[in-house]
Amino acid sequence: MPNPLSRLAEKLQIDRPLIYALTARSWQAMAGPLTMVFLIKTLSLSEQGVYYSLSSIMSIQLFFELGLLNILISQAGHHHSGLLQATNDQERARSGRRLSQLISASQRWFVVAALLFVGSAVLFGWRSLYDKVTTIDWWLPLLALSGLAAATVAMSPRIAILEGTGHRENVYRTRLFQMISGAVVVWITLLLGFKVWALVASAAVQMFFVFYLTQVAYRDFFVSHRFQSSESGDTPTDSEWSWISEVLPLQWRIALISIVYHAATQFFTVIVLRFHDEQEAGRLGMTLSATGAIQGMSLAWVHTKFSLVSALHGSGKREQAGTLWRQSAVVSTLLLVAAMVTAVGIVASLPLAGRGWENRFIAPWQMLVLGFGCLANHLIALQSFYVLSRKGRPFLMAALVGFTSTGVAVVLGGYGYSTSGIVWGYALTTALITLPLHSLAYLQYRKHIKVV
């Protein structure tokens, strides 16, 4: 008979990859405040604004990933389940070729994306900081940061393939080591007085672990699939697979959604820096680092199950997949709400310490408004992940209308009312426009698949 702890772990869908993911997020939650202390001690408020602006600029890599990594996880999960369930050598060879072609095509795509990213990051960074920042040298860190991030982008599809093909434990263990090492390197770099070069050091650590996992630890795995893909000729007739028919219908929709979403949500700090000042950007940037960690920890509960749910759908176990997803979604949402309320309470209590640290964050009420927007965004993400796990097409119009309204509200609000305008614009449009539209499309999708 399982003991109470085992039953609780089963009910909460806790497994080893989830433990690694939650440990990484817990480390981030514990290390984040310490990093903030180091930033407060070693950077001025203006330098803090540059630090978080550079970090925000690097987020444009999401425009070049275009949501494709989650598609790769789902596709690899479906192909891998077909490989495992093959009943003869012919079926096994066919599934193997499909997976090999997916790896080959995705690698070519991301090499091009990495080259486009590095040029765009440098140009965008120069345009954002050139006539606004005079307190610190940012040009060389921008170049180094862009190059390291581009290398990581080029290798990222292999991480997605590994996660989709059942190597979740090693992927999430590596991410844990990445996060721990990255934080320690940032602390050391800041203490040595290198200021924003701490971001470059962190990017170098991230790139190293991705390189080790994909080019060393799993080198034989990818080499074998490269040979298999080249032997098949990488044509649709060999395995009835093609990028155009299987990936592109999802890719272009998710790409459009990804572009609009990230344009609307990833440049809060840059907007404040451009229209107002470095100090206000620093406060918002530090707050977003805390709320981002909370969102990451909450989504870890479902993201670690994504490849499993995709594989279950691929093998026809729909009911089991749905149950796993629902349980994970409920736990992740409750965790988000509890953590966000706790974070607001901590920021509101900072004046009691008498250290002036509350001046490094936005006001508690602003953070609470931001939290409502984060909750609405989380619910949208849960719906999107489930649809993608079934290889369903994303809700293009709902997302485009919703996130376009968010982007307009954030820019106008940031221009006119700085941080207050941004958090209100983000929260109201996400909760009152995007979430209802997306939920309506999601309910119609669920109704349709039940009928089918």
C-alpha positions in Angstrom: 0.0 0.0 0.0 1.4 3.4 -0.9 2.1 5.7 2.1 0.3 9.0 2.5 3.2 10.9 1.0 3.2 8.7 -2.1 -0.5 9.2 -2.5 -0.1 13.0 -2.1 2.7 13.0 -4.7 0.6 11.1 -7.1 -2.4 13.4 -6.6 -0.2 16.4 -7.2 1.5 14.8 -10.2 4.9 15.1 -8.6 7.7 13.2 -10.4 11.5 13.7 -10.7 11.5 16.2 -13.6 8.9 18.3 -11.7 11.1 18.1 -8.6 14.0 19.4 -10.6 11.9 22.1 -12.1 10.4 23.2 -8.8 13.8 23.1 -7.2 15.1 25.4 -9.9 12.2 27.8 -9.4 12.6 27.6 -5.6 16.2 28.4 -6.0 15.2 31.3 -8.3 12.8 32.5 -5.6 15.5 32.3 -2.9 18.3 33.6 -5.0 16.3 36.4 -6.6 16.0 38.5 -3.5 19.7 37.9 -2.8 20.5 39.0 -6.4 18.4 42.1 -5.8 20.5 42.9 -2.7 23.7 42.6 -4.7 22.2 44.9 -7.4 21.2 47.4 -4.8 24.6 47.3 -3.2 26.7 47.5 -6.4 24.6 49.5 -8.8 23.1 52.9 -8.7 19.4 53.2 -9.5 20.3 54.4 -13.0 22.6 51.5 -13.5 19.9 49.2 -12.3 17.7 50.6 -15.0 20.3 49.8 -17.7 20.8 46.3 -16.3 17.1 45.4 -16.6 16.8 47.2 -19.9 19.6 45.1 -21.4 17.9 42.0 -20.0 14.6 43.1 -21.6 16.3 43.7 -24.9 17.6 40.1 -24.9 14.0 38.9 -24.7 13.5 39.7 -28.4 15.0 36.2 -28.9 11.4 35.1 -28.3 10.5 36.8 -31.5 12.8 34.5 -33.4 11.9 31.3 -31.5 8.3 32.2 -32.4 6.8 29.6 -30.1 8.3 26.9 -32.2 10.0 25.1 -29.2 6.7 24.1 -27.7 5.6 22.8 -31.2 8.8 20.7 -31.3 8.2 19.2 -27.9 4.6 18.3 -28.9 5.7 16.9 -32.3 8.6 15.0 -30.9 6.3 13.5 -28.2 3.9 12.3 -30.8 6.6 10.8 -33.0 8.4 9.2 -30.1 5.2 7.6 -28.9 4.7 6.2 -32.4 8.3 4.8 -32.3 7.6 3.1 -28.9 4.3 1.6 -30.1 5.7 0.3 -33.4 4.8 -3.4 -33.8 7.3 -4.2 -36.6 10.5 -3.0 -38.1 8.8 -1.1 -41.0 6.7 1.0 -38.6 9.7 1.6 -36.3 11.9 2.7 -39.2 9.1 5.1 -40.5 8.7 6.7 -37.0 12.4 7.0 -36.7 12.7 8.8 -40.0 9.9 11.2 -39.1 11.7 12.1 -35.9 15.0 12.5 -37.7 13.6 14.8 -40.3 12.0 16.9 -37.6 15.4 17.3 -35.9 17.1 18.2 -39.1 14.6 20.7 -40.3 14.3 22.4 -36.9 18.1 22.7 -36.6 18.3 24.5 -39.9 15.5 26.9 -39.0 17.1 27.9 -35.7 20.5 28.5 -37.2 18.9 31.1 -39.4 16.9 32.5 -36.5 20.0 32.9 -34.4 21.8 34.9 -37.2 18.8 37.2 -37.5 18.5 37.5 -33.8 22.1 38.7 -33.2 21.7 41.5 -35.7 18.3 42.6 -34.5 19.4 42.6 -30.8 22.4 44.8 -31.5 20.3 47.3 -33.6 17.4 47.3 -31.1 19.7 47.7 -28.1 21.6 50.6 -29.8 18.4 52.4 -30.7 16.9 52.0 -27.2 20.0 53.0 -25.2 22.1 55.3 -27.4 20.7 58.7 -26.5 19.3 57.7 -23.1 22.2 56.2 -21.1 25.3 58.1 -20.2 26.0 56.7 -16.8 27.5 53.4 -17.8 29.3 51.6 -20.7 26.7 49.4 -22.3 27.9 48.9 -25.9 30.4 46.0 -25.4 28.2 44.1 -22.9 25.3 44.4 -25.5 27.5 42.9 -28.2 28.8 40.0 -26.0 25.3 39.3 -24.6 23.8 39.2 -28.1 26.4 36.7 -29.4 26.0 34.4 -26.4 22.2 34.5 -26.6 22.4 33.7 -30.3 24.5 30.6 -29.7 21.9 29.4 -27.2 19.1 30.1 -29.7 20.9 28.0 -32.3 21.1 25.0 -30.0 17.6 25.4 -28.4 15.6 23.0 -30.7 17.7 20.1 -29.5 16.7 20.8 -25.9 13.0 20.7 -27.0 13.6 17.5 -29.0 15.2 15.8 -25.9 12.3 16.8 -23.7 9.7 15.5 -26.2 11.5 12.2 -26.6 11.4 11.2 -23.0 14.7 12.8 -21.6 12.8 15.2 -19.4 14.8 14.3 -16.3 18.2 15.2 -17.8 16.8 18.4 -19.4 15.3 19.7 -16.1 18.4 18.6 -14.1 20.6 20.6 -16.5 18.3 23.6 -16.2 18.6 23.4 -12.4 22.4 23.4 -12.7 22.1 26.3 -15.1 20.1 28.4 -12.7 22.3 27.8 -9.7 25.5 28.4 -11.6 24.1 31.5 -13.3 23.0 33.1 -10.1 26.4 32.4 -8.4 28.3 33.8 -11.4 26.1 37.0 -11.3 26.8 37.5 -7.6 30.6 37.1 -8.1 30.7 39.4 -11.1 28.7 42.1 -9.3 31.0 41.9 -6.3 34.0 42.2 -8.5 32.6 45.5 -9.8 31.8 44.5 -13.4 28.3 45.8 -13.1 26.2 44.9 -16.2 28.8 42.4 -17.3 27.1 40.2 -14.8 24.4 39.6 -17.5 27.1 38.5 -19.9 28.6 36.1 -17.4 25.1 34.6 -16.8 24.5 34.2 -20.5 27.9 32.4 -20.9 26.9 29.9 -18.2 23.6 29.2 -19.8 25.2 28.7 -23.2 27.8 26.3 -21.7 25.2 24.0 -20.2 23.1 23.9 -23.4 26.3 23.1 -25.4 27.2 20.3 -23.0 23.8 18.7 -23.0 23.3 18.8 -26.8 26.8 18.5 -28.1 28.4 16.2 -25.6 26.0 14.3 -23.4 23.6 13.5 -26.3 26.0 13.8 -29.2 25.5 10.1 -30.2 21.7 10.5 -30.1 21.7 13.4 -32.6 24.5 12.0 -34.8 22.5 8.8 -35.2 19.4 10.7 -36.2 21.4 12.9 -38.6 22.6 9.8 -40.5 19.1 8.4 -40.5 17.7 11.7 -41.9 20.3 11.9 -44.6 19.8 8.3 -45.6 16.1 8.8 -46.0 16.7 11.8 -48.3 14.7 14.1 -46.0 11.7 14.0 -48.4 8.0 13.6 -47.6 7.6 10.5 -49.7 10.1 8.5 -47.6 8.1 8.8 -44.3 5.0 10.8 -45.3 6.3 13.7 -43.3 7.1 17.3 -44.2 7.6 20.5 -42.4 5.1 22.3 -44.6 2.2 19.9 -43.8 2.9 19.0 -40.2 4.7 22.0 -38.6 3.9 25.1 -40.8 0.1 25.1 -40.1 0.8 25.5 -36.4 4.0 27.5 -36.8 2.7 30.5 -38.6 -0.2 30.9 -36.3 1.9 30.6 -33.2 4.5 32.8 -34.7 2.0 35.6 -35.2 0.6 35.1 -31.7 4.2 35.0 -30.3 5.2 38.3 -32.0 2.1 40.2 -30.8 2.3 38.7 -27.3 5.9 39.5 -26.7 5.6 42.9 -28.2 2.8 43.6 -25.8 4.4 42.1 -22.6 8.2 42.0 -22.8 9.2 45.7 -23.1 7.7 47.3 -20.0 11.1 48.4 -18.8 12.2 49.7 -22.1 9.0 51.7 -22.5 9.6 53.4 -19.1 13.2 54.0 -19.9 12.4 55.7 -23.3 9.5 57.8 -22.1 10.5 58.6 -18.5 13.8 57.8 -16.7 16.3 55.1 -15.7 15.2 55.1 -12.0 11.6 54.3 -12.7 12.7 51.6 -15.2 14.9 50.1 -12.5 12.0 49.9 -10.0 9.8 48.2 -12.6 12.5 45.9 -13.8 13.3 44.6 -10.3 9.6 44.0 -9.6 9.1 42.2 -12.9 12.0 39.9 -12.1 10.1 38.9 -8.9 6.8 38.4 -10.6 8.4 36.6 -13.5 10.0 34.1 -11.1 6.6 33.5 -9.6 5.0 32.9 -13.0 7.9 30.6 -14.0 7.5 28.5 -10.9 3.7 28.2 -11.5 4.1 27.2 -15.1 6.7 24.7 -14.3 4.0 22.5 -12.8 2.3 22.2 -16.2 5.3 22.6 -18.5 7.1 19.6 -17.1 3.9 17.6 -17.9 3.6 19.0 -21.4 5.6 16.4 -23.2 3.9 13.6 -21.2 0.5 14.9 -22.1 1.5 15.2 -25.8 2.8 11.6 -25.8 -0.4 10.4 -24.1 -2.5 12.1 -26.8 -0.2 10.7 -29.5 -0.8 7.2 -28.2 -4.6 7.7 -28.0 -4.9 7.9 -24.2 -7.1 11.0 -24.2 -8.8 10.6 -20.8 -5.5 10.0 -19.0 -4.0 13.0 -20.7 -6.9 15.2 -19.7 -6.8 14.1 -16.1 -3.1 14.7 -15.8 -3.5 18.2 -17.3 -6.4 19.3 -15.2 -4.7 18.3 -12.0 -1.5 20.0 -12.9 -3.4 23.2 -14.0 -5.3 23.5 -10.7 -2.2 23.1 -8.6 -0.2 25.6 -10.7 -3.0 28.3 -10.6 -3.3 28.0 -6.8 0.5 28.3 -6.4 0.5 31.4 -8.6 -2.2 33.1 -6.5 -0.6 32.3 -3.2 2.9 33.3 -4.3 1.8 36.6 -5.8 -0.2 37.6 -2.7 2.9 36.8 -0.5 5.1 38.9 -2.8 2.8 41.9 -2.5 2.7 41.5 1.3 6.6 41.4 1.5 7.0 44.5 -0.6 4.3 46.3 1.5 6.2 45.3 4.6 9.6 46.6 3.4 9.2 50.1 5.0 9.2 48.4 8.4 12.8 47.4 7.9 13.9 51.1 7.6 16.5 50.3 4.9 14.8 52.2 2.0 14.6 49.0 -0.1 10.9 49.7 -0.9 12.2 52.5 -3.2 13.7 49.8 -5.5 10.2 48.3 -6.3 7.0 49.7 -7.6 4.2 50.5 -5.2 2.4 47.5 -3.6 -0.9 48.5 -5.2 0.7 48.6 -8.6 2.2 45.1 -8.0 -1.3 43.8 -7.0 -2.7 45.1 -10.3 0.1 43.5 -12.1 -0.6 40.3 -10.4 -4.2 40.2 -11.7 -2.8 40.5 -15.2 -0.4 37.7 -14.5 -3.2 35.5 -13.3 -5.3 36.1 -16.5 -2.2 35.5 -18.6 -1.6 32.2 -16.7 -5.1 30.9 -17.5 -4.6 31.8 -21.2 -1.3 29.8 -21.2 -2.9 26.8 -19.7 -5.5 26.7 -22.4 -2.9 27.2 -25.1 -0.6 24.4 -23.8 -3.5 21.9 -23.8 -4.6 22.7 -27.3 -1.0 22.4 -28.6 -0.5 19.1 -26.8 -3.3 17.7 -29.0 -1.6 19.2 -32.1 -4.6 21.6 -32.3 -4.3 24.9 -34.0 -4.0 28.0 -31.6 -6.8 30.5 -31.4 -5.3 33.1 -33.7 -8.0 35.8 -33.8 -8.7 35.7 -30.1 -5.0 36.0 -29.3 -4.3 38.7 -31.9 -7.2 40.9 -30.9 -6.5 40.5 -27.2 -2.7 41.0 -27.2 -2.9 43.8 -29.7 -5.2 45.6 -27.4 -2.7 44.9 -24.5 0.2 46.3 -26.5 -1.6 49.5 -27.4 -2.8 50.0 -23.8 0.7 49.3 -22.5 2.4 51.8 -24.8 -0.1 54.5 -24.4 -0.4 53.9 -20.6 3.4 53.9 -20.3 3.8 57.1 -22.3 1.2 59.0 -20.4 1.3 57.5 -16.9 4.6 55.6 -16.6 4.5 52.4 -14.5 0.9 53.0 -13.3 -0.3 53.2 -16.9 1.5 50.1 -17.9 0.2 47.8 -15.1 -3.4 49.0 -15.5 -3.2 48.7 -19.3 -1.7 45.2 -19.0 -4.1 43.9 -16.3 -7.4 45.3 -17.7 -6.9 44.3 -21.3 -5.6 40.8 -20.5 -8.4 40.1 -18.0 -11.3 41.8 -19.7 -10.5 41.3 -23.4 -7.9 38.5 -24.1 -9.0 36.0 -21.5 -12.7 36.1 -22.4 -12.0 35.8 -26.1 -9.5 33.0 -25.6 -11.8 31.1 -23.2 -14.7 31.3 -25.6 -12.5 29.9 -28.4 -11.2 27.2 -26.0 -14.7 26.1 -25.0 -15.8 25.8 -28.6 -12.6 23.8 -29.3 -13.4 21.4 -26.5 -17.0 21.0 -27.6 -15.8 20.3 -31.1 -13.3 17.6 -30.2 -16.0 15.9 -28.0 -18.3 15.7 -31.0 -15.6 14.4 -33.2 
